[in-house]
């Protein structure tokens, strides 16, 4: 999902479940419209070099949130796991992805483990800056991050 949103389909032919999926997609687009239209676009993979999946990212102008999308082009048995390194985040700010909160530098250098998907399936990750948090001390150990202390300022 990026740029403009449109569907080429006949809604009269759709099931109730399919209509619900389309409604959720439209609601997501409306909710994130400003980010899609005004955010900074990053192509995270080169489609000529990385044939198994393609990934892109849109980061808000103030770098407080990012939407990362990835689509699997080729899937197979025993194919490798992929780690996607995002870009454009504030290195010293903390970002939440689901139940994980890590510094921007960790998301950019250690990355996000992509889920295994079938061919032509896609996924989206929403990274949002955790409010009132800052890094006190952070060590990088061979691409793994050990966050020693996080202080939440009320």
C-alpha positions as CSV (number, residue, x, y, z in Angstrom):
1,X,0.0,0.0,0.0
2,X,1.5,3.3,-1.1
3,X,0.6,6.4,-3.1
4,X,-3.0,6.0,-4.3
5,X,-5.4,3.2,-3.5
6,X,-7.7,1.6,-6.0
7,X,-9.4,-1.8,-6.6
8,X,-10.2,-3.5,-10.0
9,X,-13.1,-5.7,-9.0
10,X,-16.8,-6.1,-9.2
11,X,-18.2,-5.6,-5.7
12,X,-21.4,-7.4,-6.8
13,X,-19.3,-10.6,-7.2
14,X,-17.6,-10.3,-3.7
15,X,-18.5,-12.4,-0.7
16,X,-19.2,-10.8,2.7
17,X,-15.7,-11.8,3.9
18,X,-14.0,-10.2,0.9
19,X,-16.0,-7.0,1.4
20,X,-14.8,-6.9,5.0
21,X,-11.2,-7.3,3.9
22,X,-11.5,-4.4,1.4
23,X,-13.2,-2.2,4.0
24,X,-10.3,-2.8,6.4
25,X,-7.8,-1.9,3.7
26,X,-9.6,1.3,2.8
27,X,-9.9,2.2,6.6
28,X,-6.1,1.6,6.9
29,X,-5.4,3.8,3.9
30,X,-7.6,6.6,5.3
31,X,-6.0,6.3,8.7
32,X,-2.4,6.5,7.2
33,X,-3.3,8.9,4.3
34,X,-1.0,11.7,5.5
35,X,1.9,9.3,5.9
36,X,1.3,7.8,2.4
37,X,1.1,11.2,0.7
38,X,3.7,13.2,2.6
39,X,6.1,10.7,4.0
40,X,9.7,10.0,2.8
41,X,9.8,6.9,0.6
42,X,12.6,4.4,0.8
43,X,13.1,1.4,-1.5
44,X,14.6,-1.2,0.9
45,X,15.5,-3.8,-1.8
46,X,16.6,-3.6,-5.4
47,X,14.2,-5.6,-7.5
48,X,17.0,-6.5,-9.9
49,X,19.2,-7.9,-7.2
50,X,16.7,-9.3,-4.7
51,X,14.3,-11.5,-6.5
52,X,12.7,-13.4,-3.6
53,X,11.0,-10.4,-2.0
54,X,10.6,-6.7,-2.5
55,X,10.4,-4.1,0.4
56,X,9.7,-0.4,0.7
57,X,9.2,2.0,3.6
58,X,7.4,5.3,4.2
59,X,8.7,7.4,7.1
60,X,6.9,10.5,8.4
61,X,8.7,13.8,7.9
62,X,9.3,14.1,11.6
63,X,10.6,10.5,11.6
64,X,8.2,9.5,14.4
65,X,6.6,6.6,12.6
66,X,7.2,4.4,9.6
67,X,5.2,1.9,7.6
68,X,7.3,-1.0,6.2
69,X,5.9,-3.2,3.5
70,X,7.3,-6.4,2.0
71,X,6.0,-8.7,-0.7
72,X,7.2,-12.2,-1.4
73,X,7.9,-12.9,-5.0
74,X,9.3,-16.4,-4.9
75,X,8.7,-18.8,-2.0
76,X,9.9,-22.4,-1.8
77,X,10.7,-25.1,0.6
78,X,13.6,-24.5,2.9
79,X,14.2,-21.0,1.6
80,X,16.2,-18.8,3.9
81,X,14.7,-16.4,6.5
82,X,15.2,-12.7,5.6
83,X,16.0,-9.8,7.8
84,X,14.9,-6.4,6.6
85,X,16.9,-3.4,7.7
86,X,14.8,-0.3,7.8
87,X,16.0,3.3,7.2
88,X,15.2,6.9,8.1
89,X,14.4,6.5,11.8
90,X,16.0,8.6,14.6
91,X,18.9,6.5,16.0
92,X,18.4,7.5,19.6
93,X,14.6,7.3,19.7
94,X,12.6,4.2,20.8
95,X,10.2,2.7,18.4
96,X,7.4,0.2,19.1
97,X,6.6,-2.7,16.8
98,X,3.8,-4.8,18.2
99,X,5.1,-5.7,21.7
100,X,8.8,-4.9,21.0
101,X,10.3,-1.5,21.9
102,X,13.8,-1.0,20.5
103,X,15.9,2.1,19.5
104,X,15.8,3.3,16.0
105,X,19.4,2.3,15.6
106,X,18.6,-1.3,16.4
107,X,15.7,-1.4,13.9
108,X,18.0,0.0,11.3
109,X,21.0,-2.2,12.0
110,X,19.6,-5.4,13.3
111,X,16.4,-5.3,11.3
112,X,13.0,-7.0,11.3
113,X,12.6,-10.7,10.7
114,X,10.2,-11.2,7.8
115,X,7.5,-13.8,8.3
116,X,7.4,-16.8,5.9
117,X,4.8,-16.2,3.3
118,X,3.5,-17.7,0.1
119,X,4.2,-16.3,-3.3
120,X,2.8,-12.8,-3.9
121,X,1.7,-12.4,-0.3
122,X,2.6,-9.2,1.5
123,X,2.9,-7.9,5.0
124,X,3.1,-4.5,6.6
125,X,4.9,-3.3,9.8
126,X,4.0,-0.1,11.6
127,X,6.9,1.3,13.7
128,X,5.8,4.2,16.0
129,X,8.0,6.2,18.3
130,X,7.4,5.3,21.9
131,X,6.5,8.5,23.7
132,X,8.4,9.9,26.6
133,X,11.3,7.5,26.3
134,X,15.0,8.0,25.8
135,X,18.1,5.9,25.6
136,X,20.4,5.9,28.7
137,X,22.9,3.3,27.6
138,X,23.1,1.1,24.5
139,X,25.8,-1.4,23.5
140,X,26.1,-3.1,20.1
141,X,27.5,-6.6,20.3
142,X,28.0,-8.3,16.9
143,X,24.8,-7.0,15.4
144,X,22.7,-7.9,18.5
145,X,21.5,-5.1,20.8
146,X,21.6,-5.1,24.5
147,X,19.5,-2.3,25.9
148,X,20.6,-1.8,29.4
149,X,18.2,0.8,30.7
150,X,15.1,2.5,29.4
151,X,13.8,5.4,31.4
152,X,10.3,6.5,30.9
153,X,9.8,10.2,31.7
154,X,6.2,11.0,32.9
